[in-house]
Amino acid sequence: MTEFAHTVVLSGQGPRARPPAAASGGADFLDAQRRENWGDRDVLEDGGTGVEYPKSERDSPDPEGGGTAWMAPGVSGGLRFGLELARMSKPSSLPAFWGRAREAGEAWRGKAERVRWGNRSPPLSNVARLPVFSFNTEPNMRKVVGLDVSLEKTAVCVLDRDGTLVWQGKVGSEPGPLIDKLNLWKADLDLVGLEACPLSEWLHHHLTDAGFPVVCVETRHAERFLSTRPVKTDRNDARGLAEMMRVGHYRAVHVKSIEAQMVRTVLQARRQIVAALMQIQGTIRGLLRMHGLKMGEVHRCKFGDRVRELVAEKPMLGAAIDPLLRSAEVMATERKAIDRRLEQAARRDDVCLRLMTIPGVGPITSLAFRATVDDPARFSASKSVGALMGLTPRVYQSGETDRSGHISKAGDDMMRHLLYEAASALMTRVRKPSKLKAWGVAVARRRGAKRARVAVARKLAVIMHRMWIAGTRFETGVEAKTPAAA
């Protein structure tokens, strides 16, 4: 908030109305100066104090014409309020100190003409001015922006730090139109906020490269904040996001690097292929079961041979099953190809090689962990990584009630599933003893196998992060050279 002085605008003489000169000498000198320059005219009496404008200043041309509002020293560039503003305002809305402005306006009707900016500041003793009033008129007021991104259009809302709406509208959901629009306020922007969505990471990188301070807001946190509004529209959501930026009531999410995003894209494609393969194989098993044909336990490499063996004597059933079987075989082939590429990438990465020294952790899990965490330094403690994977229990505490529930499942579900599979492999397939396996087996005896696998999965995330930070390899006797808090 900037304080500006409200001053009287004298414009009766047009370009002849100029600022006063510095006072000097006694009363006789001032009287003589008044008679020489003004005679009996154009002296504003305010509480017995006159404001005089000498001839030397009156003869100076005014480049803009009309009167000039003069300020006290040290208020350079401030807003100049004139009497015309006082007369135009409603009396019921005027503060008490504007009474002086109204009285002066009545006495000098027709001489209060305009308001303008200026830089000149005469001595305070020669300026008749109204009391100082705080008024938010900074042309460079800091601003925040909320972006509600959809597939085709993005709703944009620009607010200043006082919550005043500066601009609101829609632009295309492309970096170019967004950057062109935000460049109008680039010098004054404090924050640009957008909710996490499929396009948010892509737009975040482009806007950041363009020099904008961008924040990606956590989806569930933004949803709770925006749900307080009775009407849901893109404009209202953008306004709500801008309000979150203005008051600082938001939870930022980490935007992964381009390299991490590419790795996760390949991992997500692999996950979809595996899901499609499992679905087709389940469908084939169900169709065969309807005819009394049971697959039984069979290795995935022998699945096609087993199906053809069962339908060999039923050509019509074989004709129905064959397209599904060929689709499953294509999916299996593509999965092997992706697995080979991911394994090669993991073998070339030093961090992944260290993580793969943990029993049960293979190339897919290590590479996924590296891409999911992306920046290990963003965690202040290794034990916080479990929450990112949704492996920490929910807690409900109110009054005398305090209980822990199931795991939150609030984080990255793909990484959570991979850690659970790694924990299962460690406890059931790995024969080499280790302190981690012994701990998991002890938990399984007390709480059951499923809970034990979840607990081991969470501890795996903690250990993997600590190994990444410390640059160590897994040791069977201890979890890491620098033990991480479980």
N, C-alpha and C positions, 0 to 999 in steps of 0.2 A: 504494500500500500504506500503510495507516494503522496506527500502533502503539498498542496499548491496554495498560494495566496490569492485571494479574490480581490481584484483592484477595480477602480473606477475607470471607465473608458470615456475620455473627453474628446469629442469630435466636432464641436461646434464650428471650429475654424478650418475643418478639412485638413489639408496638408500642413496648416500652420500650427496645429495642436501638437506640441512637442514636450519632452520631459523637462523637469525643472533642473536648474543648475544648483551646484552646491551652495549652501548658505554660508555667508561670510559677512563680517562687519556687524554693526548694531542695528537698532530699529530704524534710525534715520536712513541708513543706506538701503534697507529693505523697502521702506516707503518710497524712496526715490526710484529704486529699480522697478517697483510696481507701477508707478505713474508713468515711467518712461516706456515700459513694454506693453502694459495692458490698460492703463487708465483705471477706470472703475469696473471693468468687465472681466469675466472669465476667471474669477477666483473662487474656488470651492471652499466654503467655510464648513468645517466639520469639527464641532467641539472647540471652536476658537482657533483652529489651526488652518492656515491658508496654504494652498498649493499654487505656486507661481511658475510661469513658463517664460523665460527670458527671450528677448528679441533674437539673440543669436541662434537659439534653438528653433524659434518660430519660423525663421527664414530658411531653415534647412528643409529641403524637399523630402516628402514622404514617398518612398517608391511605390507604395500600395495605395496611397490616398486615404482620406478619412482619419479618424482618431487612432490613438495607440494606447493599449493597456500596458502600464508600466509596473514592474514587480520590484520587490525588495532584493537586495544583494543576496547571492547564493541560491536563488531560485531559477537559475538559468534553464530555459527550455520548458518551464512550467506552463500549465494551461491558464490563459488570461480570461477571467470572468468579468463581464461588463454588466452595466445596469440593465441593459436590454434583457438579459437572461433573468434578472430579478423580476422585471415586470411581466414576462411571459409565464413565470411559474405561478401555480395556484397558491393563494395565500394560505390555505389549510395545510399545504405540504411544506411550507417554508420553515426552516429552523428559526429560533428566536433571533439569531444574529442577523438574519436577512432583513429585519425591520429597518436597520440603518440603510440598507441598499434601496429599499422601497422609498424611504423618505428622500434620499438623495436623488432617486429617479424622478420623483414628483417635482423637486426643485429644479432639476436639470432636464426636464422632459425635452426630448428631441436631440439631446447631446450624447445620450448613450446609444451607440450605433452598432457596434460589432464586437466580436471576440476573435482574437487571433493569437498565434504563438509568436514568441520573440525571444531574443537573447540578451537584450540590454537591461541593465540593472542600476538605476540611479541610487544615490544615498538614501538610506532608510528614513532619515529625518525629513526629507522632502517629498515623501510618497504618502498620500492619503489612501489607505487600504483597509479592506474589511478583514475580520478575523480569519485566521487560517482554518481551512476545512479539509478533512481527509477525503479524497475522492479518487476512485480507482480508474485512472484514465491513461495509464501507461500504454503507449502504442506497441511496446514490446512485451506485453503481458505473456507470461509463460503459458503454454497450451499443452493439452493432452488429447489423444485421438483414440477412439474405439473403432475397431473393424469387425463387422459381422460378416464372415466370408461364406459364400455359397458357391455353387458350381459356376454360375454365369455372372452374377453380380455381387458386389460387396457393398454393404451399407457402411457409410463413413460418418462419424460424428466427431466434431472438433469442439472442445470446451476450453475455456480459460481456467485458471486456477481458482477462480471464484465460483465456478459452475455455470457461467454464462455461456449460452450456445453461440458459437462462432459460425459454424457451417454444418449442414447436415444434408446428405444426399447419397446417391449410388453411383458407383463407377464399375467398370469391368473387372472381373477377378483375374487380372493379369498384372504382372509387375510394372509394365509401362504406364498404363493409366493411373495406377495407384501412386507411383512415384511422381508423376506429373502433378497430380492433385496435392499430394503432401508437400511438394516443393514450395507451395505458396506460403507455408508456415514453417519451413524447415529450420530457420534460424531461431525460432521461438519454441520448438517442440521439446518437451521434457520426456514424454513416453508415448509410444504407440503400442496399444494392446490388441491382441487378437486371440480368440479362443482356439485351443488345440483342435485340429480337424485334419482331414486328409491333405488339404492344400496349405495348411499353416506352415509346415516346415519349409516347403518350397518358397512361399512368399516371404517367410522370415529371412531366409538366406539372401534373397534379392534385395529386400528392404535394408538389411544390415549392410550389405555391400554398397548400397547407395548412401550410407551414412546416417540412417535413422536409428534412434534408440528403441528397439522393438522388444516386446515382452510377449511370450506365449503363455496364456493363462490356463491353468489346470481345469479340465472340463467339468468335473463334478463340483469343484468350488465355484466356478462361474455359473453353473446351473442353479445352485442354491441361491446365489445372489440375484440372478435374473428372475427366478421364480417368484420373487416378492412383488413383481409388477403384475397388475391384473390383466393387462393386454399384452400378448406376445406378438410382436412384429419384428421384422429385420431392423427397422429404424429404432425401435425401443431397445432391442438387444445391443445395437451399436452404442446407443446412449448409455445403457447400463454398463457396458465395458469401459466407456470413457469415464464414467463416474468411479468405477473400480480403480482406474489408473489415477484419477484425481485424488482420491482419499487414501490410496495405498492399500486398499483392502483386496488383495489378490495373492494368489500362490502361483509363482512362475514355475514352469516346467523346463527341463533341460532340452534344448534343441540339438539333436545329434549332428555330428559332422557329415559331410557328403559321403565320405568313405564308409562310415558306419551305416548310413542309410542304404547304400548299395548292398552291403553284406546282408543286412536285415531283409532287403527285398528278395535276395536269392533264398534266404532261409524261409521266408513266408511262402515263396513259390514252391519250395520243397515240401513245406507243411501241407499245402493244398493238394499237391500230388499224392502225398501219403494218405491224406484223408479220402481223396477220391478212390485210391486203390483199395483201401480198407472197406469203403462202402460197396464197391463193385464185388469184392470177394465175399462180403457178407450177403449181398443179394444172391450171388450164385449158390452159396450154401443154403439159403432159405428156399430157393426154387428146387434144388435137388432134394431137400428134406420133404417137400410136399409129395414126392414120388417114392419116399422110403429110402432114398439114397443118402448115406451119411458119410461126410468127408473124414471125420475124425481129426486127430492131430497130424499135421503135415507141415514140413518145412516150406518156407515161402518159395524156395527155388523149385520145389516139386509140385506146386499147387496146380499148374496147368496140366501136367501129366496125370495127376490124380483125378481131375475133373473129366478128362477125355476117357479115362479108363472106366469111370462110372456110367457115362452116357453112351458107351460104344454100342450097346445093344438096343438103344432107344434113339433112332435117327431124328424123330420129330423133336424130342427134348434136346438132342444135341444141336439141332438147327437154331433153337431158341437160346441156348446157352453160349453158342460159339461167338456171337458178336460181343457179348459181355466179357468172355474170356480173352478175346483178342484185345479189347480195350484195357483189361487189367494187365496184360503182358506189355502193352505200350507204356502204361504208367510205370510199371516196374523197371523197364529199360530206362526211362527218363529219370527215375529216382536214382538209379545207379550212376548215371552220367553227372547229375548234380552233386551226388555224394563224392565222386572223384574230384570234381572241381573244388568243392569246399575243403576236402582233405588236403589237397595241394596248397590251398591258400593258408590253411592252419600250419602246415609243415614249414612254411616260409616265414612265419611270425614267431618271434622270440617269446612273446607273452603267452601265446597259445601253446607253445612247446613246454613251457614251465607248468601251465595249468594241466596239461595232459599227463603230467607225472602223478596226478591224483588218481588212485584206482577208481574206475567207473566213469571217469571223465574222458571223452573221446574228442575227435576233431570238431564235430558238430556242436557239442556243448561248449567247448572252450571258445570257439569262434563266435557263437551266439552270445556268450557272456561278455566277450570283449566288445562286441558291437552294441550290446544293450547298455553296459556301463559307460562306454565311450571315454569318459574322463574320470579316472579313479579319484582324482583330487577333489571332486565335488562332494565327496562324502567325508565328513569330519571324523567319523569312526567307522570301522569295518562292520560293526554290528548293525549299522543303519542300512546295509545293502539288502538285508532280508525283507525289509518293508517295501523296497522297490519291486521285489518279485511277488509281493502279496503273501509272504510266508509267515508273517507275524500275526498273533491272535488279536481278535477284536477285544476291546475293553469297554465295559459299561460300568460307570461309577456315578452314583447319585445318592447323596445322603449316607445311609448305612449300607447301601447296596454297592458291592464291588465284585464284579465277576469277569472272567475271561472267557471268550467264546471260541468259535472256530477261526481258522485263518481268514484274513480279510479278502484274499484273492483280488486285491485292488491293483496290483501291479501288472507287469508284463506276463500274460498267461503263457506265451510260447516259452519264455525262459523258465517259468515256473514248472512247466511240464518236463522240460529237458533236465532240470535239476532233480525232479522227482524220479525220472528214469535213471539218472546217474546214481542216486541214492539207492534205488532198488537193485541196480547192478552191483553196487558196492556191498550190499548186505547179503545178496543171494548168490552171486556168481564169482566174485573175487575171493580167492582162497588165501591170498597173502594176508596175514594178520596186520592190523594197524590199530592205533589208539582210537581213531575215528570209528572204525567198524565195531570195535568192542563197546564203545559208548552207545552206538546205535542198537546193538543186540541187547544191551542192558535195558534200554528204553523200551524195546519191543516186548521184553518179558513183563515189564510193569504196565505199559499202556497199550500194547497191541502193535501189530506190524505196520498198519497204515500210519498211525501217529508217529511211529519211530521213523518211517521213511520221510515224512514231512519234516520232522526235527532234523534228520540228517541232511535233507536238502537245504534247509535254512543254514545249517552249520557249514555246508559246502560253499554256499555263497559267501559267507564270512571269511572262510579260509582262502578262497580263490582271490578275493579282493586283497587280503593281507599279503598273499604271495605276490600279487601284482605290484603292490606298493613297495614291498621289501625286496623284490627281485630275487626271491628264493625258490627252491624246488620243494616238493612235498617230501616230508620225512615220516616214515611209518610210526616212529616212536612218539613224535610230537607233531602238532598241527602245523607249526611254522616256527622259524627261529625267533620271530617276534610274535608271541601268542596273541591271538585276537580274542576279544571278549565274546563269549558265546551268549 
